[in-house]
Each structure stands twice: as C-alpha cells, then as structure tokens.
Amino acid sequence: MSQAMALTFEQVGGRCKLVTEDDFKSCLKGEIFIDPFASLRAEQLFKDERRRHRRALRQQALVAEFLKKNQFHEVNTPKVSLCGLHCIYPLAHAVKTENGPMALLLVRMGADPTLRDWRGYTALDRCKSPSLRRKMVELYQKGEPFR
C-alpha cells in the first residue's frame, strides 16, 4: 500500500519547487498533492474573524450605551457634580454599582483603572471582588482590546 505524502510546493517559473526537501517536481504531470481542506480552513478563518468583529461592535455599543445612560462623555473622562467638587470615572462607577462585565469591557476599551476619584480612590480600590480586580489588572497590563 502506498501512503500519500503531504508536500508543500512553491511555483518557480514553469516548475514547482518542493519547499521542504528543495526537490523539483513537474507541475504538469500531476505529481503535486493538493490539500482538499485548505479552502475550508480559509473559510473558517474568515468566519472567525467576522465573528470577532461583530462581537467587538456589540461591545462598543454596550459601552456607548453605558456611558450615555450614566452621563459620561468618554471612557477616561470623569463626570463632575453640579457644584464641581465630586467627580467619578466610568470604570469606578461600574465597579461601585457592581457591574463586573461592564467594568471589564471598559478596561478593554482603554479605561485606566489607576485614575483616582475626588476621594483619592481608584477603581481597583473600590473593587470588592478579588477575581474582578485580578482580571482588570491583567487586561490593563496586556493592553489588548476586544478579547
């Protein structure tokens, strides 16, 4: 019984170059193994990328809705009270209201958990949950949006 070998070829002029063994094979004689799953993998990669993009858009919409609902202008801009003495950042507000998923989304969107409010507390200081605090620190240190 003969076994089919998966070989990688590169087109060089009118010939095909075997990339792994640096051996030449003719492109015309049918000696080239064509991967039947290459198009399926490419299609799956495209679907995964599209899914990630849709998820990122949904997350951006949720953050925008949270900011508008709570009268914040931007992720790192504080909301100042009418008398001008009190201010709170969106991330600190999410932590204060125990909205953990929104706190993580805000960090992913670039919110800085080290910004201090009018009392000198950061969002990390106000966070009661050790696991949420740990996740916020990890996301902030990575600086990778939309995971």
Short mmCIF file of the C-alpha atoms (twelve columns), coordinates in Angstrom:
data_MODEL
# 
_entry.id   MODEL 
# 
loop_
_atom_site.group_PDB 
_atom_site.id 
_atom_site.type_symbol 
_atom_site.label_atom_id 
_atom_site.label_alt_id 
_atom_site.label_comp_id 
_atom_site.label_asym_id 
_atom_site.label_seq_id 
_atom_site.Cartn_x 
_atom_site.Cartn_y 
_atom_site.Cartn_z 
_atom_site.pdbx_PDB_model_num 
ATOM 1   C CA . MET A 1   0.000   0.000  0.000   1 
ATOM 2   C CA . SER A 2   1.303   3.405  -0.869  1 
ATOM 3   C CA . GLN A 3   0.852   6.307  1.509   1 
ATOM 4   C CA . ALA A 4   0.004   9.800  0.309   1 
ATOM 5   C CA . MET A 5   2.512   12.403 1.405   1 
ATOM 6   C CA . ALA A 6   1.506   15.988 2.058   1 
ATOM 7   C CA . LEU A 7   4.084   18.123 0.270   1 
ATOM 8   C CA . THR A 8   4.370   21.861 0.069   1 
ATOM 9   C CA . PHE A 9   5.229   23.324 -3.320  1 
ATOM 10  C CA . GLU A 10  6.132   26.792 -4.440  1 
ATOM 11  C CA . GLN A 11  5.699   27.970 -8.047  1 
ATOM 12  C CA . VAL A 12  9.079   28.904 -9.564  1 
ATOM 13  C CA . GLY A 13  8.793   29.924 -13.205 1 
ATOM 14  C CA . GLY A 14  7.375   26.947 -15.141 1 
ATOM 15  C CA . ARG A 15  8.328   24.449 -12.466 1 
ATOM 16  C CA . CYS A 16  7.283   23.737 -8.912  1 
ATOM 17  C CA . LYS A 17  9.824   23.768 -6.124  1 
ATOM 18  C CA . LEU A 18  9.361   21.372 -3.219  1 
ATOM 19  C CA . VAL A 19  9.809   23.650 -0.249  1 
ATOM 20  C CA . THR A 20  10.576  21.021 2.398   1 
ATOM 21  C CA . GLU A 21  13.211  18.984 0.541   1 
ATOM 22  C CA . ASP A 22  14.324  21.511 -2.095  1 
ATOM 23  C CA . ASP A 23  13.450  18.997 -4.837  1 
ATOM 24  C CA . PHE A 24  11.804  19.933 -8.137  1 
ATOM 25  C CA . LYS A 25  8.673   18.243 -9.489  1 
ATOM 26  C CA . SER A 26  6.786   18.905 -12.690 1 
ATOM 27  C CA . CYS A 27  3.557   20.860 -12.326 1 
ATOM 28  C CA . LEU A 28  2.099   19.217 -15.414 1 
ATOM 29  C CA . LYS A 29  2.373   15.526 -14.516 1 
ATOM 30  C CA . GLY A 30  0.006   15.592 -11.550 1 
ATOM 31  C CA . GLU A 31  2.729   14.841 -9.016  1 
ATOM 32  C CA . ILE A 32  1.573   17.605 -6.705  1 
ATOM 33  C CA . PHE A 33  -0.566  16.898 -3.640  1 
ATOM 34  C CA . ILE A 34  -3.350  19.450 -3.300  1 
ATOM 35  C CA . ASP A 35  -4.739  19.956 0.192   1 
ATOM 36  C CA . PRO A 36  -8.522  19.497 -0.082  1 
ATOM 37  C CA . PHE A 37  -9.115  21.217 3.266   1 
ATOM 38  C CA . ALA A 38  -7.224  24.451 2.514   1 
ATOM 39  C CA . SER A 39  -10.333 26.267 1.304   1 
ATOM 40  C CA . LEU A 40  -12.328 25.021 4.306   1 
ATOM 41  C CA . ARG A 41  -9.668  26.315 6.705   1 
ATOM 42  C CA . ALA A 42  -9.580  29.673 4.919   1 
ATOM 43  C CA . GLU A 43  -13.371 29.899 5.103   1 
ATOM 44  C CA . GLN A 44  -13.303 29.050 8.821   1 
ATOM 45  C CA . LEU A 45  -10.670 31.734 9.460   1 
ATOM 46  C CA . PHE A 46  -12.840 34.254 7.616   1 
ATOM 47  C CA . LYS A 47  -15.914 33.276 9.678   1 
ATOM 48  C CA . ASP A 48  -13.940 33.509 12.926  1 
ATOM 49  C CA . GLU A 49  -12.655 36.971 12.015  1 
ATOM 50  C CA . ARG A 50  -16.170 38.123 11.099  1 
ATOM 51  C CA . ARG A 51  -17.496 36.739 14.413  1 
ATOM 52  C CA . ARG A 52  -14.781 38.600 16.367  1 
ATOM 53  C CA . HIS A 53  -15.606 41.801 14.505  1 
ATOM 54  C CA . ARG A 54  -19.343 41.510 15.270  1 
ATOM 55  C CA . ARG A 55  -18.579 40.823 18.938  1 
ATOM 56  C CA . ALA A 56  -16.329 43.903 19.083  1 
ATOM 57  C CA . LEU A 57  -19.091 46.051 17.566  1 
ATOM 58  C CA . ARG A 58  -21.610 44.749 20.123  1 
ATOM 59  C CA . GLN A 59  -19.175 45.501 22.945  1 
ATOM 60  C CA . GLN A 60  -18.600 49.028 21.661  1 
ATOM 61  C CA . ALA A 61  -22.365 49.587 21.504  1 
ATOM 62  C CA . LEU A 62  -22.803 48.345 25.091  1 
ATOM 63  C CA . VAL A 63  -20.070 50.669 26.352  1 
ATOM 64  C CA . ALA A 64  -21.512 53.629 24.426  1 
ATOM 65  C CA . GLU A 65  -24.957 52.914 25.912  1 
ATOM 66  C CA . PHE A 66  -23.492 52.696 29.439  1 
ATOM 67  C CA . LEU A 67  -21.620 55.980 29.003  1 
ATOM 68  C CA . LYS A 68  -24.691 57.778 27.649  1 
ATOM 69  C CA . LYS A 69  -27.019 56.349 30.303  1 
ATOM 70  C CA . ASN A 70  -24.703 57.466 33.121  1 
ATOM 71  C CA . GLN A 71  -23.843 60.832 31.506  1 
ATOM 72  C CA . PHE A 72  -20.158 60.189 30.801  1 
ATOM 73  C CA . HIS A 73  -18.503 61.645 27.713  1 
ATOM 74  C CA . GLU A 74  -15.572 59.271 27.232  1 
ATOM 75  C CA . VAL A 75  -14.029 56.205 28.859  1 
ATOM 76  C CA . ASN A 76  -11.355 58.151 30.775  1 
ATOM 77  C CA . THR A 77  -13.286 61.403 31.306  1 
ATOM 78  C CA . PRO A 78  -14.813 61.937 34.756  1 
ATOM 79  C CA . LYS A 79  -18.366 63.033 35.426  1 
ATOM 80  C CA . VAL A 80  -18.197 66.139 37.617  1 
ATOM 81  C CA . SER A 81  -21.021 67.017 40.012  1 
ATOM 82  C CA . LEU A 82  -23.001 70.238 39.658  1 
ATOM 83  C CA . CYS A 83  -21.022 72.027 42.361  1 
ATOM 84  C CA . GLY A 84  -17.755 70.822 40.827  1 
ATOM 85  C CA . LEU A 85  -16.458 69.147 43.976  1 
ATOM 86  C CA . HIS A 86  -17.165 65.498 43.195  1 
ATOM 87  C CA . CYS A 87  -16.004 63.506 40.195  1 
ATOM 88  C CA . ILE A 88  -16.151 59.839 39.279  1 
ATOM 89  C CA . TYR A 89  -14.809 57.902 36.305  1 
ATOM 90  C CA . PRO A 90  -16.913 55.419 34.298  1 
ATOM 91  C CA . LEU A 91  -14.832 52.447 35.433  1 
ATOM 92  C CA . ALA A 92  -15.137 53.430 39.099  1 
ATOM 93  C CA . HIS A 93  -18.893 53.863 38.612  1 
ATOM 94  C CA . ALA A 94  -19.210 50.385 37.060  1 
ATOM 95  C CA . VAL A 95  -17.242 48.870 39.954  1 
ATOM 96  C CA . LYS A 96  -19.224 50.860 42.535  1 
ATOM 97  C CA . THR A 97  -22.520 49.598 41.083  1 
ATOM 98  C CA . GLU A 98  -21.072 46.055 40.977  1 
ATOM 99  C CA . ASN A 99  -21.362 45.814 37.194  1 
ATOM 100 C CA . GLY A 100 -18.377 43.490 36.653  1 
ATOM 101 C CA . PRO A 101 -18.914 42.682 32.950  1 
ATOM 102 C CA . MET A 102 -19.143 46.391 32.109  1 
ATOM 103 C CA . ALA A 103 -16.011 47.099 34.151  1 
ATOM 104 C CA . LEU A 104 -14.102 44.523 32.101  1 
ATOM 105 C CA . LEU A 105 -15.488 45.953 28.847  1 
ATOM 106 C CA . LEU A 106 -14.415 49.444 29.893  1 
ATOM 107 C CA . VAL A 107 -10.880 48.215 30.594  1 
ATOM 108 C CA . ARG A 108 -10.838 46.525 27.184  1 
ATOM 109 C CA . MET A 109 -11.938 49.826 25.639  1 
ATOM 110 C CA . GLY A 110 -8.997  51.621 27.238  1 
ATOM 111 C CA . ALA A 111 -10.276 52.728 30.649  1 
ATOM 112 C CA . ASP A 112 -7.459  53.327 33.114  1 
ATOM 113 C CA . PRO A 113 -8.110  51.584 36.468  1 
ATOM 114 C CA . THR A 114 -5.464  53.724 38.188  1 
ATOM 115 C CA . LEU A 115 -7.321  57.052 37.790  1 
ATOM 116 C CA . ARG A 116 -8.385  58.493 41.153  1 
ATOM 117 C CA . ASP A 117 -11.775 59.978 42.014  1 
ATOM 118 C CA . TRP A 118 -12.413 63.013 44.219  1 
ATOM 119 C CA . ARG A 119 -11.756 60.973 47.375  1 
ATOM 120 C CA . GLY A 120 -8.481  59.583 46.068  1 
ATOM 121 C CA . TYR A 121 -9.757  56.059 45.364  1 
ATOM 122 C CA . THR A 122 -9.080  54.150 42.162  1 
ATOM 123 C CA . ALA A 123 -11.466 51.657 40.579  1 
ATOM 124 C CA . LEU A 124 -9.179  48.914 41.887  1 
ATOM 125 C CA . ASP A 125 -9.509  50.299 45.426  1 
ATOM 126 C CA . ARG A 126 -13.311 50.246 45.165  1 
ATOM 127 C CA . CYS A 127 -13.438 46.732 43.701  1 
ATOM 128 C CA . LYS A 128 -14.759 44.245 46.285  1 
ATOM 129 C CA . SER A 129 -14.257 41.122 44.180  1 
ATOM 130 C CA . PRO A 130 -10.652 39.822 44.115  1 
ATOM 131 C CA . SER A 131 -11.263 37.909 40.876  1 
ATOM 132 C CA . LEU A 132 -12.630 41.012 39.115  1 
ATOM 133 C CA . ARG A 133 -9.695  43.064 40.399  1 
ATOM 134 C CA . ARG A 134 -7.255  40.450 39.092  1 
ATOM 135 C CA . LYS A 135 -8.967  40.343 35.668  1 
ATOM 136 C CA . MET A 136 -8.943  44.140 35.396  1 
ATOM 137 C CA . VAL A 137 -5.228  44.284 36.209  1 
ATOM 138 C CA . GLU A 138 -4.441  41.531 33.677  1 
ATOM 139 C CA . LEU A 139 -6.422  43.244 30.908  1 
ATOM 140 C CA . TYR A 140 -4.901  46.628 31.717  1 
ATOM 141 C CA . GLN A 141 -1.352  45.247 31.659  1 
ATOM 142 C CA . LYS A 142 -1.899  43.377 28.396  1 
ATOM 143 C CA . GLY A 143 -3.441  46.366 26.688  1 
ATOM 144 C CA . GLU A 144 -5.200  44.060 24.219  1 
ATOM 145 C CA . PRO A 145 -8.639  45.273 23.181  1 
ATOM 146 C CA . PHE A 146 -11.669 43.040 22.478  1 
ATOM 147 C CA . ARG A 147 -10.768 39.602 23.758  1 
# 
